[in-house]
């Protein structure tokens, strides 16, 4: 049972791989759950284990991945749940389509320079992409289209994780999603 009268919203964290999307969403999720809010996490690694395991990383597969995730986010959001989505979602068009599908939607651009993302890459994906082992990797051989009008920009190379989370919470309060 939820301790709060909450309106559902999807927070869509987008940015380059290793920009900090999942770290922010994970910390935010813990904060919300600890305070009795209904929240769910949808993350690229999580959904590719089941919901989208049949998809690769071509543009068409990425679009289908985001279409499926947006559908699930819509269902959760309309049931008054905070949905925290962490996806590179490199193309504006697919993010705009997700916004239209979900309705109650905040695009959070997790902005971080490519060089910093490469330094943070614990999985070694950038190195593999640069060596040609991974084709179509965002930031190396595939583009990332920055949001034109995101609801919030977090510059993770300039602020610590907790400050980024606080800024998301402040924005949610401003918009009436949190008490």
C-alpha positions in Angstrom: 0.0 0.0 0.0 1.3 3.4 -0.9 1.6 6.0 1.8 1.1 8.8 -0.7 -1.5 10.1 -3.1 0.7 10.1 -6.1 0.2 10.8 -9.8 2.1 8.5 -12.2 4.9 9.8 -14.3 7.7 8.3 -16.4 11.1 9.8 -16.0 13.1 9.0 -19.1 16.8 9.2 -18.4 18.7 9.5 -21.8 22.4 10.0 -22.5 25.5 8.4 -23.8 26.5 5.0 -22.4 28.2 5.4 -19.0 26.9 8.9 -18.6 25.3 8.0 -15.2 21.7 7.3 -16.2 21.3 4.1 -14.3 23.2 5.3 -11.2 20.9 8.3 -10.9 17.7 6.2 -11.5 18.9 3.5 -9.0 19.5 6.1 -6.3 16.2 7.9 -7.0 14.4 4.6 -6.9 15.8 3.7 -3.5 14.9 7.2 -2.2 11.3 6.9 -3.4 10.7 3.4 -2.2 12.2 4.2 1.2 9.6 7.0 1.6 6.7 4.8 0.6 6.2 5.8 -3.1 5.3 3.3 -5.7 8.1 3.2 -8.2 9.5 0.8 -10.8 12.8 0.7 -12.7 13.2 -0.1 -16.4 16.8 -0.3 -17.6 18.4 -1.5 -20.8 20.2 -4.3 -19.1 17.1 -5.4 -17.2 14.6 -5.4 -20.2 17.1 -7.1 -22.5 17.1 -10.1 -20.2 13.5 -10.9 -21.0 11.2 -8.3 -22.6 13.5 -7.5 -25.5 16.0 -10.3 -25.5 15.1 -11.1 -29.1 16.4 -7.7 -30.3 19.9 -6.6 -31.4 21.2 -3.1 -31.7 20.3 -2.1 -35.2 18.3 1.1 -35.5 15.1 -0.9 -36.2 15.8 -3.1 -33.1 16.5 -0.1 -30.9 13.3 1.5 -32.0 11.4 -1.7 -31.2 13.1 -1.9 -27.9 12.0 1.6 -27.0 8.5 1.0 -28.3 8.0 -2.0 -26.0 9.5 -0.2 -23.0 7.3 2.9 -23.7 4.2 0.6 -23.8 5.1 -0.9 -20.4 5.9 2.5 -19.0 2.5 3.7 -20.1 0.7 0.9 -18.3 2.6 1.5 -15.1 2.3 5.3 -15.3 -1.5 5.2 -15.8 -1.6 3.1 -12.6 0.0 5.9 -10.6 3.5 4.5 -10.5 6.7 6.5 -10.9 8.6 4.7 -13.7 12.3 5.3 -14.0 13.6 4.5 -17.4 17.3 4.4 -18.2 17.9 4.0 -21.9 20.5 5.5 -24.3 17.6 6.0 -26.7 19.9 7.8 -29.1 17.4 9.2 -31.5 15.1 12.2 -30.8 12.3 10.6 -32.8 12.2 7.5 -30.6 12.2 9.6 -27.4 9.4 11.8 -28.8 7.4 8.7 -29.7 7.9 7.4 -26.2 6.7 10.7 -24.8 3.5 10.6 -26.9 2.9 6.9 -26.0 3.3 7.4 -22.2 1.7 10.8 -21.8 2.9 11.8 -18.3 6.6 12.0 -19.2 9.7 13.9 -18.2 12.8 13.7 -20.4 15.9 13.9 -18.3 19.1 14.4 -20.3 22.1 13.0 -18.5 24.7 15.0 -20.2 28.3 14.0 -20.0 31.3 14.4 -22.4 32.3 11.4 -24.4 35.8 11.3 -22.9 34.3 11.1 -19.3 31.9 8.3 -20.4 34.9 6.4 -21.8 36.8 6.7 -18.6 33.8 5.5 -16.6 33.1 2.5 -18.8 33.5 -0.5 -16.5 32.2 -2.9 -19.1 34.8 -2.0 -21.7 32.2 -1.4 -24.3 33.8 1.8 -25.8 37.1 0.0 -26.2 35.4 -2.9 -28.0 33.5 -0.5 -30.2 36.7 1.4 -31.1 38.4 -1.9 -31.9 35.5 -2.7 -34.3 34.2 -5.6 -32.1 30.8 -3.8 -31.6 29.1 -2.3 -34.6 26.7 0.6 -34.2 27.8 1.6 -30.7 26.4 5.0 -29.7 29.1 7.7 -29.4 31.6 5.7 -31.4 30.1 4.4 -34.7 26.5 5.5 -34.2 25.2 9.0 -33.4 23.5 10.3 -30.2 21.0 13.1 -30.9 20.9 15.4 -27.9 17.5 16.4 -26.7 16.4 19.8 -28.0 14.1 20.6 -25.0 14.5 18.2 -22.2 12.6 18.7 -19.0 15.8 18.6 -17.0 19.6 18.5 -17.8 22.0 16.8 -15.4 25.7 17.4 -16.1 27.2 14.4 -14.3 30.8 15.4 -15.0 30.1 18.6 -13.0 28.0 17.5 -10.1 28.0 14.5 -7.7 25.4 11.8 -7.9 23.4 13.0 -4.9 23.2 16.5 -6.4 21.8 15.0 -9.6 19.2 13.0 -7.6 18.2 16.1 -5.6 17.7 18.1 -8.8 15.3 15.4 -10.1 13.4 15.4 -6.8 13.2 19.2 -6.9 11.8 19.1 -10.5 9.3 16.4 -9.5 8.1 18.6 -6.6 7.9 21.7 -8.8 5.6 19.8 -11.2 3.4 18.4 -8.4 4.5 14.7 -8.5 6.0 14.8 -5.0 4.6 16.2 -1.8 
